[in-house]
């Protein structure tokens, strides 16, 4: 029983995810509103947790669902929940790592909530790609289907002062040496936070850092993402960091669902990720700095990534320059989302899936 009780260490995490309304509705709507594609199909749920996505699949008419979960405690918890909802005849919960599990058959659909902070960090993407390569039938459906990682420059004088600037007069004492330690700590690791006033604190257009087509992207391609973006400063500001967020698209025949961790949308448990600068950098409203972003998969833990950022006023200062402009450059977040959905749905119809 030790595995069962060990799972309770993460019960609060699963509670947080289950109470994340944008997350839950994106998956529920994307599955149930594409019922024709789930009807009588075999589904694989990678990292099934409580089993709720598997249960949505059954509600949408799936014939069989294989729910693969690595945590022994949550295998037992999900089995109880599935039994409670009368779906045990259609959902088989399998204990094991996706990379090591053998299924009795190929599947028509893979569903998974694999995303981590800034999409990739602490994610299960590698496991999902292993599942796709081993078990998905040709032309099968991936949910989510396409994911985008975005960035923009972030400015928040009050937050920066509260974090770094208050220590020189702290309750009448000079804690300046401690301020240096706080700077090192906060700037060394990306900060997961809610950007509370994005229309004021996001001071550039939104740019695409990476686009991941879950049908085709390889495990090798996600080991390192290296790109250069041009960020057009909309108003003179002191830049305090670089903000990252993501959007995932569930491309079905009848409905295209979107799950967004954008600061301009309802908050999710992913929040946003901000890489803080130790010292603010002033940029005028007519500035268009170029930013090189490198995301490197950790060699010791494939679910963790390191972020390297490098600013330049000149695009050609960077090595390995890519002259292709990203689609959506200079567009608002809402316009980008609308165009992406239209493009993805058109692509889906053309492929006849």
C-alpha positions in Angstrom: 0.0 0.0 0.0 3.0 2.3 0.2 2.6 3.5 -3.4 -1.0 4.5 -2.7 -0.1 6.7 0.2 2.9 8.1 -1.6 0.5 9.4 -4.3 -1.2 11.6 -1.6 2.0 13.7 -1.7 0.7 14.9 -5.1 -3.0 14.9 -4.4 -2.9 18.7 -4.1 -1.3 18.9 -7.5 -4.1 16.9 -9.1 -6.7 18.8 -7.2 -5.2 22.0 -8.7 -5.3 20.6 -12.2 -8.9 19.3 -11.8 -10.0 22.7 -10.6 -8.3 24.5 -13.5 -11.4 25.4 -15.5 -9.8 26.5 -18.8 -7.8 23.2 -18.8 -10.7 21.0 -18.1 -13.1 22.7 -20.5 -10.6 22.7 -23.3 -10.2 18.9 -23.1 -13.8 18.2 -22.4 -15.1 20.3 -25.3 -12.5 19.1 -27.7 -13.3 15.5 -27.0 -17.1 15.6 -26.7 -17.6 18.1 -29.5 -15.7 15.8 -31.9 -17.8 12.7 -31.0 -17.8 11.4 -34.5 -14.0 10.9 -34.4 -14.2 9.1 -31.0 -17.2 6.9 -31.7 -16.1 3.2 -31.6 -12.4 4.1 -31.6 -9.5 2.8 -29.5 -7.9 5.5 -27.4 -4.6 5.8 -25.5 -4.4 8.2 -22.6 -0.7 8.9 -21.7 -0.1 9.9 -18.1 -3.7 9.4 -17.2 -3.6 10.5 -13.6 -7.1 10.5 -12.2 -8.4 9.1 -15.5 -10.7 12.0 -16.3 -9.6 12.3 -19.9 -10.2 8.6 -20.4 -13.7 9.0 -19.0 -14.3 11.9 -21.4 -13.3 9.6 -24.3 -15.8 7.0 -23.1 -18.5 9.7 -22.9 -17.6 10.6 -26.5 -18.2 7.0 -27.6 -14.8 5.4 -27.5 -14.9 1.6 -27.7 -11.8 1.0 -25.5 -9.4 3.2 -23.7 -5.9 2.3 -22.4 -5.0 4.6 -19.5 -1.3 4.4 -18.9 -0.1 5.8 -15.5 3.4 5.5 -14.0 2.4 6.3 -10.4 1.1 3.2 -8.6 -1.0 5.2 -6.2 -2.9 6.9 -8.9 -3.4 3.7 -10.8 -5.5 2.6 -7.8 -7.2 6.0 -7.4 -8.2 6.2 -11.1 -9.5 2.6 -11.0 -11.7 3.5 -8.1 -13.0 6.7 -9.9 -13.6 4.7 -13.1 -15.5 2.1 -11.2 -17.5 4.7 -9.5 -18.6 6.1 -12.8 -19.4 2.7 -14.3 -16.7 2.8 -17.0 -14.5 -0.1 -15.9 -15.6 -2.3 -18.8 -14.2 0.2 -21.3 -11.1 1.6 -19.6 -8.1 -0.5 -18.8 -5.7 1.2 -16.4 -2.1 0.1 -17.0 0.7 0.8 -14.5 4.0 1.6 -16.0 6.1 4.1 -17.9 4.9 4.7 -21.4 8.3 3.9 -22.8 8.1 0.4 -21.2 4.4 -0.5 -21.6 3.2 -3.0 -24.2 -0.4 -2.5 -25.5 -2.4 -5.4 -27.0 -3.2 -3.3 -30.2 -2.6 -0.1 -32.1 -4.8 2.9 -31.2 -6.8 5.4 -33.2 -6.3 8.3 -30.9 -3.8 9.5 -28.3 -4.9 12.0 -25.7 -2.6 13.4 -23.1 -2.2 16.4 -20.8 1.6 16.5 -21.1 2.4 20.2 -21.1 4.8 21.7 -18.5 5.7 25.3 -17.6 6.5 27.3 -20.7 5.2 24.2 -22.5 8.3 22.1 -22.4 9.8 22.3 -18.9 8.8 19.3 -16.7 6.5 18.1 -19.5 5.8 14.5 -20.7 6.2 15.3 -24.4 9.0 12.8 -25.0 6.7 10.0 -23.6 3.9 11.1 -25.8 6.1 11.0 -28.9 7.2 7.5 -27.9 3.6 6.5 -27.7 2.8 8.0 -31.1 5.7 6.3 -32.8 4.9 2.9 -31.3 1.2 2.7 -31.0 -0.7 5.2 -33.1 -2.2 3.9 -36.4 -1.3 5.8 -39.6 -3.4 8.9 -39.9 -4.4 8.6 -36.2 -5.5 11.6 -34.1 -3.3 13.4 -31.6 -5.0 15.5 -28.9 -3.6 18.1 -28.6 -2.6 18.3 -32.2 -0.5 21.5 -32.5 1.2 23.6 -29.8 2.8 27.1 -29.9 5.2 28.7 -27.5 5.1 32.5 -27.4 7.2 35.3 -25.9 7.1 39.0 -25.3 9.0 41.6 -23.3 7.7 42.2 -19.8 7.8 45.5 -17.7 6.6 45.9 -14.1 8.3 48.5 -12.1 6.3 47.8 -8.9 7.1 44.1 -9.0 10.8 44.7 -9.7 11.0 47.2 -6.8 9.2 44.8 -4.4 11.5 42.0 -5.4 14.8 43.7 -5.7 14.6 47.3 -4.6 13.3 47.4 -1.1 16.2 46.0 0.7 18.4 49.1 1.1 15.8 50.4 3.7 14.2 47.4 5.1 12.5 48.2 8.4 15.1 50.9 8.9 18.0 48.6 8.2 20.3 48.2 5.2 19.8 44.7 3.8 21.6 45.5 0.4 23.8 42.4 0.6 20.7 40.3 0.9 19.3 42.0 -2.2 22.2 40.5 -4.2 21.3 37.0 -3.0 17.6 37.6 -4.0 18.7 38.8 -7.4 20.8 35.7 -8.0 18.0 33.4 -6.8 15.2 35.0 -8.8 17.2 35.5 -12.0 18.8 32.1 -12.0 15.5 30.2 -12.3 12.5 31.2 -14.5 9.7 32.5 -12.3 6.2 30.9 -12.7 3.8 33.8 -12.0 0.5 35.4 -13.1 1.1 38.6 -15.0 -1.7 40.6 -13.4 -2.0 43.5 -15.8 -0.8 42.3 -19.2 -2.1 45.2 -21.2 0.3 47.4 -19.3 3.2 45.0 -18.5 3.4 43.2 -21.9 5.1 46.0 -23.9 5.9 44.3 -27.2 4.0 42.3 -29.8 3.7 38.6 -29.3 6.2 36.4 -31.2 6.3 32.7 -31.8 9.3 30.9 -30.3 8.3 27.4 -31.4 5.5 25.5 -33.1 5.1 21.8 -32.4 3.1 19.7 -34.8 2.4 16.6 -32.6 1.8 14.5 -35.7 5.3 15.0 -37.1 7.7 16.4 -34.6 10.5 14.1 -33.6 12.2 13.5 -30.2 15.4 14.8 -31.7 13.8 18.1 -32.7 12.7 18.8 -29.2 16.2 18.4 -27.6 17.1 21.9 -28.6 15.1 24.9 -29.9 17.2 27.8 -31.1 15.4 30.8 -32.6 15.7 34.6 -33.1 12.7 36.8 -32.7 12.2 40.5 -33.4 10.2 42.2 -30.6 8.7 45.6 -31.5 8.4 47.8 -28.3 5.0 49.4 -28.3 5.8 52.1 -25.7 8.9 53.4 -23.9 9.5 51.1 -21.0 12.0 49.6 -18.6 12.3 45.9 -19.5 12.4 43.7 -16.5 12.2 40.3 -18.2 11.0 38.0 -21.0 7.6 36.4 -20.6 6.6 33.0 -22.1 3.3 31.2 -22.5 1.7 28.6 -24.8 -1.4 27.6 -26.7 -2.5 24.1 -27.6 -4.9 23.3 -30.4 -7.2 20.3 -30.6 -7.9 20.0 -34.3 -11.1 18.0 -34.9 -13.4 17.7 -37.9 -16.3 19.4 -36.1 -14.5 21.5 -33.5 -11.1 23.1 -32.9 -10.5 23.5 -29.2 -7.8 25.9 -27.7 -6.1 25.7 -24.4 -4.2 28.9 -23.6 -1.9 30.0 -20.8 -1.7 33.5 -22.2 -1.8 36.4 -19.7 -4.7 37.8 -21.8 -6.9 34.8 -21.1 -8.4 33.3 -18.0 -5.5 32.0 -15.7 -4.5 28.4 -15.6 -2.3 26.5 -13.1 0.6 26.9 -15.6 0.3 30.7 -15.2 3.1 32.4 -17.2 6.8 32.0 -17.0 9.0 35.1 -16.7 12.8 35.1 -17.0 13.7 38.1 -14.9 16.6 40.5 -15.7 18.7 41.5 -12.7 18.8 45.1 -13.9 16.0 46.8 -15.9 16.9 47.8 -19.5 15.2 51.0 -20.8 13.9 50.7 -24.4 12.2 53.5 -26.3 8.9 53.0 -28.1 10.6 52.8 -31.5 13.0 50.0 -30.5 12.9 46.6 -32.2 15.5 44.5 -30.4 16.3 41.0 -31.6 16.3 38.2 -29.0 18.0 34.8 -29.4 16.2 32.1 -27.4 17.8 28.7 -26.8 15.9 26.0 -25.0 18.1 23.0 -24.3 16.9 19.7 -22.9 18.8 18.7 -19.8 21.2 15.8 -20.4 20.4 14.5 -16.9 16.6 14.9 -17.0 14.9 14.9 -20.4 11.8 16.6 -18.8 13.7 19.7 -17.8 15.0 22.5 -20.0 17.5 25.3 -19.7 16.8 28.8 -21.2 19.5 31.0 -22.6 18.6 34.5 -23.8 20.7 37.0 -25.7 19.7 40.4 -26.9 21.0 42.3 -29.9 20.1 45.4 -31.8 21.3 43.7 -35.0 19.9 40.5 -36.3 23.1 39.5 -38.0 25.1 39.5 -34.8 23.8 36.0 -34.1 25.4 32.9 -35.5 23.2 30.4 -37.4 20.8 33.1 -38.4 17.4 32.1 -39.8 16.1 34.7 -42.2 12.5 33.3 -42.3 10.0 35.5 -40.5 7.7 33.7 -38.2 4.0 33.7 -39.1 2.0 36.1 -37.0 4.8 38.6 -36.6 3.5 42.0 -35.4 -0.1 40.7 -34.9 -2.1 40.9 -31.7 -2.6 37.8 -29.6 -6.3 37.5 -30.6 -5.6 37.9 -34.3 -2.9 35.4 -34.2 -5.2 32.8 -32.5 -8.0 33.4 -35.0 -5.6 33.0 -38.0 -4.0 29.9 -36.5 -7.3 28.2 -35.9 -8.4 29.0 -39.5 -5.1 27.7 -40.9 -5.1 24.6 -38.8 -8.7 23.7 -39.7 -8.0 24.3 -43.4 -5.0 22.0 -43.2 -7.0 19.4 -41.4 -9.8 19.4 -44.0 -7.2 19.3 -46.8 -5.6 16.2 -45.3 -9.1 14.6 -45.0 -8.6 13.4 -41.4 
